[in-house]
Amino acid sequence: MPRIFNSIRQQLLAQNRFTRYLVYAIGEIVLVVIGILIALQLNLLKEERNQRKAEIQTLEQLRDEFTSNLVQLDEKISMRKIMMRAGLQLLAYHDDPTMIVPDSVETFIARTTVSPTFDPVTNDLITSGRLYLISNLALRRKLSTWTSELVQVTEEEVAWIGLNRNVYAPFLRANYPMRNIHAAKWSGLDVVQTIMLDKKSAVNLDLARSKRTPDLATFFAQPETEDLLSTVVSASLFANRQSEALRKSIVEILELIDAELKEN
């Protein structure tokens, strides 16, 4: 093709047809420019297709991750609800000792001693600077605030872990046979089973109870018992309020992801 153009130019120059040569040269330049623009457009379309493909793959990955996160978060919310119910029942025993059912006390106490922690699958979109892959601005905003919302839940979990480890557990050790509480935990207790990674395999340990008989009247009569049980209930409730707000964000993120994937 360049040889043909060159031949035509040579003929026009040889015939002193400068005007025609000029028109022809301009036309040739226009053709070259059009060819370049077409090539750029094709490259742009190819790049857009590749970027869209990468976005869809990212959306599918995010959907799997946030679906898993939602399941795990619901489990932790459920665990805290069990903790709250157990704490409230033990407070009822404190308020009215005639209601005490001795065989249930250790189960209720065991339920209040767990420390649910939400450990989500986190994508590196934000830290890696790849958030630009998400074209939906609403989804991009939700993903960008996800980390800060997660921190609020984590802070409440860490606060309870500290209280449980440094205050509540030492109080129980000093005032109740811990062997009995551990025996209740490993006898198939619901909250312990939820914590296990492999939830299909039941972990039951026949841990015999202590020969020490707990003095339930004295245990529930102590002011510290009332204070700490109310702390269990309060900490669980507040952590669940934060978790439910985070759950709402996860559901919104999943709805936006599903809408994007359905559109494509």
C-alpha positions as CSV (number, residue, x, y, z in Angstrom):
1,M,0.0,0.0,0.0
2,P,2.8,2.6,0.8
3,R,4.3,1.8,-2.7
4,I,1.0,2.6,-4.4
5,F,0.7,5.9,-2.6
6,N,4.3,6.8,-3.4
7,S,3.8,5.9,-7.1
8,I,0.8,8.2,-7.3
9,R,2.7,11.0,-5.6
10,Q,5.6,10.7,-8.1
11,Q,3.2,10.8,-11.1
12,L,1.5,13.9,-9.8
13,L,4.8,15.7,-9.3
14,A,6.1,14.6,-12.6
15,Q,3.0,16.1,-14.3
16,N,3.4,19.4,-12.3
17,R,-0.1,18.9,-10.9
18,F,0.8,20.5,-7.6
19,T,-2.8,21.3,-6.6
20,R,-3.9,17.7,-7.1
21,Y,-0.8,16.6,-5.3
22,L,-1.6,18.8,-2.3
23,V,-5.2,17.5,-2.2
24,Y,-4.0,14.0,-2.5
25,A,-1.4,14.5,0.3
26,I,-4.0,16.0,2.6
27,G,-6.3,13.1,1.8
28,E,-3.5,10.6,2.5
29,I,-2.9,12.4,5.9
30,V,-6.6,12.1,6.7
31,L,-6.6,8.4,5.9
32,V,-3.5,7.9,8.1
33,V,-5.2,9.9,11.0
34,I,-8.4,7.9,10.5
35,G,-6.4,4.6,10.6
36,I,-4.6,5.8,13.8
37,L,-8.0,6.7,15.4
38,I,-9.5,3.4,14.5
39,A,-6.5,1.6,16.0
40,L,-6.7,3.6,19.2
41,Q,-10.4,2.9,19.4
42,L,-9.9,-0.8,18.9
43,N,-7.2,-0.7,21.6
44,L,-9.5,1.2,23.9
45,L,-12.4,-1.2,23.4
46,K,-10.0,-4.1,24.1
47,E,-8.8,-2.4,27.2
48,E,-12.4,-1.7,28.4
49,R,-13.3,-5.4,27.8
50,N,-10.3,-6.6,29.8
51,Q,-11.1,-4.1,32.6
52,R,-14.7,-5.2,32.6
53,K,-13.7,-8.8,32.7
54,A,-11.4,-8.0,35.7
55,E,-14.2,-6.1,37.4
56,I,-16.6,-9.0,37.0
57,Q,-14.0,-11.4,38.4
58,T,-13.5,-9.0,41.3
59,L,-17.2,-8.7,41.9
60,E,-17.7,-12.5,42.0
61,Q,-14.8,-12.8,44.5
62,L,-16.3,-10.0,46.6
63,R,-19.7,-11.7,46.5
64,D,-18.2,-15.0,47.8
65,E,-16.2,-13.1,50.5
66,F,-19.1,-11.0,51.8
67,T,-21.5,-13.9,51.7
68,S,-19.0,-15.8,53.9
69,N,-18.6,-12.8,56.1
70,L,-22.4,-12.5,56.5
71,V,-22.7,-16.1,57.6
72,Q,-19.9,-15.7,60.2
73,L,-21.3,-12.4,61.5
74,D,-24.7,-13.9,62.0
75,E,-23.1,-16.7,64.0
76,K,-21.4,-14.2,66.3
77,I,-24.6,-12.2,66.7
78,S,-26.4,-15.4,67.6
79,M,-23.7,-16.3,70.2
80,R,-24.1,-12.9,71.9
81,K,-27.8,-13.3,72.0
82,I,-27.3,-16.6,73.8
83,M,-24.9,-14.9,76.2
84,M,-27.4,-12.1,76.9
85,R,-30.2,-14.6,77.6
86,A,-27.9,-16.6,79.9
87,G,-26.8,-13.4,81.7
88,L,-30.4,-12.2,82.2
89,Q,-31.4,-15.6,83.6
90,L,-28.5,-15.6,86.0
91,L,-29.5,-12.0,87.1
92,A,-33.0,-13.4,87.7
93,Y,-31.5,-16.0,90.0
94,H,-29.7,-13.2,91.8
95,D,-32.8,-11.2,92.2
96,D,-34.9,-14.1,93.3
97,P,-32.9,-17.1,94.7
98,T,-36.1,-19.2,94.9
99,M,-36.0,-19.4,91.1
100,I,-32.5,-21.0,91.0
101,V,-32.4,-24.3,89.1
102,P,-29.1,-25.8,90.3
103,D,-28.5,-28.0,87.2
104,S,-28.9,-25.0,84.9
105,V,-26.5,-22.6,86.6
106,E,-23.3,-24.0,85.2
107,T,-24.7,-24.1,81.7
108,F,-25.8,-20.5,81.9
109,I,-22.4,-19.4,83.3
110,A,-20.5,-21.3,80.6
111,R,-22.6,-19.5,78.0
112,T,-21.5,-16.1,79.4
113,T,-17.7,-16.9,79.3
114,V,-17.2,-17.1,75.6
115,S,-15.7,-14.3,73.5
116,P,-17.2,-14.1,70.0
117,T,-14.8,-12.5,67.5
118,F,-15.7,-11.6,64.0
119,D,-12.7,-12.4,61.7
120,P,-13.9,-11.5,58.2
121,V,-12.4,-12.3,54.9
122,T,-10.9,-9.0,53.7
123,N,-10.2,-8.1,50.1
124,D,-7.1,-6.0,49.3
125,L,-8.9,-3.7,46.8
126,I,-8.5,-0.7,49.0
127,T,-4.9,-1.2,50.3
128,S,-3.7,-2.2,46.8
129,G,-5.3,0.8,45.1
130,R,-7.5,-1.4,42.9
131,L,-10.7,0.1,44.0
132,Y,-10.9,1.8,40.6
133,L,-11.9,-1.6,39.1
134,I,-15.4,-1.1,40.6
135,S,-17.4,1.2,38.2
136,N,-20.4,1.4,40.5
137,L,-19.8,4.5,42.6
138,A,-22.3,3.5,45.3
139,L,-20.6,0.2,45.7
140,R,-17.2,1.8,45.6
141,R,-18.2,4.1,48.5
142,K,-19.6,1.2,50.6
143,L,-16.4,-0.8,50.1
144,S,-14.2,2.2,51.0
145,T,-16.1,2.6,54.4
146,W,-16.1,-1.1,55.1
147,T,-12.9,-1.1,57.1
148,S,-13.9,1.8,59.4
149,E,-17.2,0.1,60.1
150,L,-15.4,-3.2,60.9
151,V,-13.1,-1.4,63.4
152,Q,-16.1,-0.3,65.5
153,V,-17.2,-4.0,65.9
154,T,-13.6,-5.1,66.6
155,E,-13.2,-2.5,69.3
156,E,-16.2,-3.8,71.2
157,E,-15.0,-7.4,70.9
158,V,-11.5,-6.5,72.2
159,A,-13.1,-4.6,75.1
160,W,-15.1,-7.7,76.1
161,I,-12.1,-10.0,75.7
162,G,-10.2,-7.8,78.2
163,L,-13.0,-7.7,80.7
164,N,-13.6,-11.4,80.4
165,R,-9.9,-12.4,80.7
166,N,-8.9,-9.9,83.4
167,V,-12.1,-9.4,85.5
168,Y,-14.9,-11.9,84.9
169,A,-12.8,-15.1,84.6
170,P,-10.7,-14.4,87.7
171,F,-13.9,-13.7,89.7
172,L,-15.4,-17.0,88.6
173,R,-12.2,-18.9,89.4
174,A,-12.3,-17.4,92.9
175,N,-16.0,-18.1,93.5
176,Y,-17.1,-21.1,91.5
177,P,-15.6,-24.5,90.6
178,M,-14.2,-23.8,87.1
179,R,-14.1,-27.5,86.4
180,N,-17.9,-27.6,86.5
181,I,-18.0,-24.7,84.0
182,H,-15.6,-26.4,81.7
183,A,-17.5,-29.6,81.9
184,A,-20.7,-27.7,80.9
185,K,-18.8,-26.1,77.9
186,W,-17.6,-29.4,76.5
187,S,-20.8,-31.4,76.9
188,G,-22.1,-30.1,73.6
189,L,-22.9,-26.6,74.6
190,D,-24.3,-24.5,71.7
191,V,-22.0,-21.5,71.8
192,V,-18.9,-23.7,71.9
193,Q,-20.0,-25.7,68.9
194,T,-20.5,-22.4,67.0
195,I,-16.9,-21.4,67.6
196,M,-15.5,-24.6,66.1
197,L,-14.1,-24.3,62.6
198,D,-15.5,-27.8,61.7
199,K,-19.1,-27.4,62.8
200,K,-20.1,-30.8,61.5
201,S,-18.0,-32.7,63.9
202,A,-19.3,-32.6,67.5
203,V,-16.6,-32.2,70.2
204,N,-17.9,-33.7,73.4
205,L,-15.6,-34.2,76.4
206,D,-16.8,-36.2,79.3
207,L,-15.2,-34.0,82.0
208,A,-16.4,-35.1,85.4
209,R,-17.6,-32.4,87.7
210,S,-15.7,-31.2,90.7
211,K,-16.1,-32.8,94.1
212,R,-16.5,-29.3,95.5
213,T,-20.2,-28.4,95.8
214,P,-20.8,-24.7,94.8
215,D,-22.6,-22.6,97.3
216,L,-25.1,-21.0,95.0
217,A,-26.8,-18.9,97.6
218,T,-23.5,-17.2,98.5
219,F,-22.4,-16.9,94.8
220,F,-25.5,-15.1,93.8
221,A,-25.7,-12.9,96.9
222,Q,-22.4,-11.2,96.1
223,P,-22.6,-7.7,94.7
224,E,-19.8,-8.5,92.2
225,T,-22.0,-11.3,90.7
226,E,-24.7,-8.8,89.9
227,D,-22.3,-6.3,88.5
228,L,-20.4,-8.7,86.3
229,L,-23.5,-10.4,85.0
230,S,-24.9,-7.0,84.0
231,T,-21.6,-6.2,82.3
232,V,-21.9,-9.5,80.3
233,V,-25.4,-8.5,79.1
234,S,-24.4,-4.9,78.4
235,A,-21.2,-5.7,76.5
236,S,-23.0,-8.4,74.4
237,L,-25.9,-6.0,73.6
238,F,-23.6,-3.1,72.6
239,A,-21.4,-5.4,70.5
240,N,-24.5,-6.8,68.8
241,R,-25.8,-3.3,68.0
242,Q,-22.5,-2.5,66.2
243,S,-22.6,-5.9,64.5
244,E,-26.1,-5.4,63.3
245,A,-25.1,-2.1,61.7
246,L,-22.2,-3.8,60.0
247,R,-24.6,-6.6,58.9
248,K,-26.8,-4.0,57.2
249,S,-23.7,-2.7,55.3
250,I,-22.8,-6.2,54.2
251,V,-26.3,-6.8,52.9
252,E,-26.3,-3.5,51.0
253,I,-22.9,-4.4,49.5
254,L,-24.1,-7.8,48.4
255,E,-27.3,-6.3,46.8
256,L,-25.1,-3.8,44.8
257,I,-22.8,-6.6,43.7
258,D,-25.7,-8.8,42.6
259,A,-27.2,-6.0,40.7
260,E,-23.9,-5.3,38.9
261,L,-23.4,-9.0,38.0
262,K,-27.0,-9.4,36.9
263,E,-26.6,-6.4,34.6
264,N,-23.6,-8.0,33.0
